[in-house]
Amino acid sequence: MRNAIFRLVLHFNFAHLTQTKANLIKSYGIQAISDELTSLAAMPSYIDEDFCRLVSMLLETSGRAVVTGIGKSAIIAQKIVATMNSTGQPAVFMHAADAIHGDLGIIQPGDVVIALSKSGNTPEIKVLAPLLKQFGNPLAAMVGNTDSELAKAADMVLNTSIDREACPNNLAPTTSTTAQLLMGDAIAIALLKMRNFKDEDFSKYHPGGALGKKLYLRCGDIAVNNAKPSVLASAAVKEVIVSISKNRLGATAVLDEQDQLCGIITDGDIRRMLEKYTALDGITASDIMNPSPKTIPAETLAVVAAEAMMGGKISQFIVLKEGNYAGMVHLHDLNREGLL
């Protein structure tokens, strides 16, 4: 009941949204994006020698990247850690406030510390910076103020300064956090490319979800969990229909006496047969089969099969393993796996 009322109110509000108000809202959104893009235009020039030193250290160390920050910078730090871990760079997040209350133990020999702060002068950061130096680990400061206490304490400074925030009051962290995010992505991509990180490497860190399936799920993995419908070329029409209906894949393979694939019969072939013949006695699978079925090797990535099905308007592939019939993969299978 509550959801129904909410939908009704939402519909009412949208229905009474004037064009003038809609245009104003759109202009605010467009302006925010334009302001951020303008302020971020200088970012490529901030990729300097210190950036190269940091990436080189991360490539050479046996430790991790320990990324820290407070407030909105802490949220960006966590995203940077997530990106690094997913692209082959071991990383861990350490909250700056918690660090000075016991979490400094996260830092281990060989780790490289990256501290994020717009001002570089927040109370927690000012306390943390000298403590980080005591550990002897390399310290990189990602700061919007290169004259800050954090920048002075750091071994490397990554400049993320901006002209102003997208916030009209120049207060809410908007452009500044985007600048940190861009710099973090630049580090991760530089590491990825220097390591020649490939699709198969990426799949190791993304085994779940649609992304992981695109990188590792193969046609044979799907076919093995499906029924394996088949009839002999000499099979009667009734046996063909039962095979298609029972196994719910929209088709059945046709095999010869040596179990070699010689064709396919789809439910469309059955409909066309009924339109063509009035008497079905004596008609066999070989009379109505397609002798050139669409086949795909078992080791083919399922996402490749999905693209081929969509492009060729195909509902199923016969899967072959070492040249032998291994089953089928249907359009519905790929949709269920989130590949379509």
Buried (B, 14 or more C-beta within 10 A) or exposed (E): EEEEEEEEEEEEEEEEEEEEEEEEEEEEEEEBEEBBEBBBEEBEEBBEEBBEBBBEBBEEBEBBBBBBBBBBBBBBBBBBBBBBBBBBBBBBBBBBBBBBEEBBEBBEEEBBBBBBBBBBBBEBBBBBBEEBBEBEBBBBBBBBBBEBBBBEBBBBBBBBBBEBBBBEEEEEBBBBBBBBBBBBBBBBBBBBEEEEBEEEBBBEEBEEEBEBBBBBBBBBBBBBEBBBBBBBBEBBBEBBBBBBEEBEBBBBBBBEEEEEBBBBBBBEBBEEBEEEBEEEEEBBBBEBBBEEBBBBBBEBBBBBBBBBBEEEEBBBBBBBBEEEBBBBBBBBBBEEBBBB
